[in-house]
Amino acid sequence: MNHFYRPGLIILGVVSLGDLSAPLLTDGEHPPMFIALIGSALGLISLVLFALAWRGAKPAAIALVVVRVLSALTAVPAFTVGGVPATAMVLAGIAITATLVAAVLVLSGIRQPQTVGAR
C-alpha cells in the first residue's frame, strides 16, 4: 500500500465521526432526522471498517469506500431541496468533496503496482 492510503483513511474516519454525530446536530429538518439516523448508522459501520482497514484489510478498505460514498449520496438532496440553510449546504459540500478525495486516495493506495518482468 502506498503513501496515499492512510491519509485517505484518516479523512474517511473524520467524515465518519461527523456522520455519527449528525442526530445531535440536526434541527430535525436539515437534515431530516431519518437521514441523520441513517448517516449515523453508516458512520458507525464506517468506523468499524476504518479500524479493520487501518490494520491492512483490503476488503474492509473497499467496503469503507462504498459505505462512505453511499453516505455522501444522502447529502446530495441538500442541493436539490428548497429551503436548506446555507450552512447545511456548505457542510454537505465539504462532506461530499472530502469523501470523493479520500476514496480516490484509499483506492489508489490499495492498488498493487505491477512488477516488470513478473509472470
C-alpha positions as CSV (number, residue, x, y, z in Angstrom):
1,M,0.0,0.0,0.0
2,N,1.4,3.4,-0.9
3,H,1.6,6.7,0.9
4,F,-1.9,7.8,-0.1
5,Y,-3.7,5.0,1.7
6,R,-3.5,6.2,5.4
7,P,-4.3,9.9,4.7
8,G,-7.4,8.8,2.8
9,L,-8.4,6.5,5.6
10,I,-8.0,9.4,8.1
11,I,-10.2,11.6,6.0
12,L,-12.9,8.9,5.8
13,G,-12.6,8.4,9.6
14,V,-13.1,12.1,10.3
15,V,-16.1,12.2,8.0
16,S,-17.5,9.1,9.7
17,L,-17.3,10.8,13.0
18,G,-19.2,13.7,11.6
19,D,-21.9,11.3,10.4
20,L,-22.0,9.6,13.8
21,S,-22.8,13.0,15.5
22,A,-25.5,14.0,12.9
23,P,-28.5,13.2,15.1
24,L,-27.2,15.6,17.8
25,L,-26.6,18.4,15.3
26,T,-29.8,18.4,13.2
27,D,-32.8,20.6,13.8
28,G,-34.9,17.7,12.6
29,E,-35.4,19.3,9.2
30,H,-31.9,19.9,7.9
31,P,-31.1,17.1,7.5
32,P,-34.3,15.3,8.4
33,M,-34.0,13.1,11.4
34,F,-34.3,9.9,9.5
35,I,-31.4,11.0,7.2
36,A,-29.4,11.9,10.2
37,L,-30.1,8.5,11.8
38,I,-29.1,6.7,8.5
39,G,-26.0,8.8,8.4
40,S,-25.2,7.9,12.0
41,A,-25.6,4.2,11.3
42,L,-23.4,4.5,8.3
43,G,-20.9,6.4,10.4
44,L,-20.8,3.6,13.0
45,I,-20.3,1.0,10.3
46,S,-17.6,3.1,8.7
47,L,-15.7,3.4,12.0
48,V,-15.6,-0.4,12.3
49,L,-14.4,-0.8,8.7
50,F,-11.9,2.0,9.3
51,A,-10.3,0.1,12.2
52,L,-10.1,-3.1,10.0
53,A,-8.7,-1.1,7.1
54,W,-6.1,0.6,9.2
55,R,-4.8,-2.8,10.1
56,G,-4.4,-3.5,6.4
57,A,-7.6,-5.4,5.5
58,K,-8.1,-4.5,1.8
59,P,-11.7,-5.8,1.7
60,A,-12.6,-3.6,4.7
61,A,-11.0,-0.6,2.9
62,I,-13.0,-1.2,-0.2
63,A,-16.2,-1.6,1.9
64,L,-15.4,1.6,3.8
65,V,-15.2,3.5,0.5
66,V,-18.5,2.0,-0.7
67,V,-20.2,2.9,2.6
68,R,-18.8,6.4,2.7
69,V,-19.9,7.1,-0.9
70,L,-23.4,5.9,0.0
71,S,-23.4,8.2,2.9
72,A,-22.2,11.1,0.7
73,L,-25.2,10.4,-1.6
74,T,-27.5,11.0,1.3
75,A,-26.2,14.6,1.4
76,V,-27.0,15.3,-2.3
77,P,-30.6,16.4,-1.6
78,A,-29.2,19.4,0.3
79,F,-28.6,20.9,-3.1
80,T,-31.9,19.8,-4.7
81,V,-34.4,20.5,-2.0
82,G,-35.5,24.1,-1.3
83,G,-35.2,25.8,2.0
84,V,-31.9,24.2,3.1
85,P,-29.8,26.7,5.1
86,A,-26.5,27.7,3.5
87,T,-24.6,26.3,6.5
88,A,-26.1,22.8,5.9
89,M,-25.3,23.1,2.1
90,V,-21.7,24.0,2.9
91,L,-21.3,21.1,5.3
92,A,-22.8,18.7,2.8
93,G,-20.5,20.0,0.1
94,I,-17.5,19.6,2.3
95,A,-18.5,16.0,3.3
96,I,-19.1,15.0,-0.3
97,T,-15.8,16.5,-1.5
98,A,-13.8,15.0,1.3
99,T,-15.4,11.6,0.7
100,L,-14.6,11.7,-3.0
101,V,-11.0,12.8,-2.4
102,A,-10.4,10.3,0.3
103,A,-12.0,7.5,-1.8
104,V,-9.5,8.2,-4.6
105,L,-6.6,8.2,-2.1
106,V,-7.6,4.9,-0.5
107,L,-8.3,3.1,-3.7
108,S,-5.1,4.3,-5.3
109,G,-3.3,3.2,-2.2
110,I,-4.8,-0.3,-2.4
111,R,-3.9,-0.9,-6.0
112,Q,-0.9,-3.1,-6.3
113,P,1.8,-1.9,-8.7
114,Q,2.7,-4.5,-11.4
115,T,6.3,-5.6,-11.3
116,V,8.1,-5.5,-14.7
117,G,9.0,-8.9,-15.9
118,A,6.9,-10.9,-13.4
119,R,4.9,-13.8,-14.8
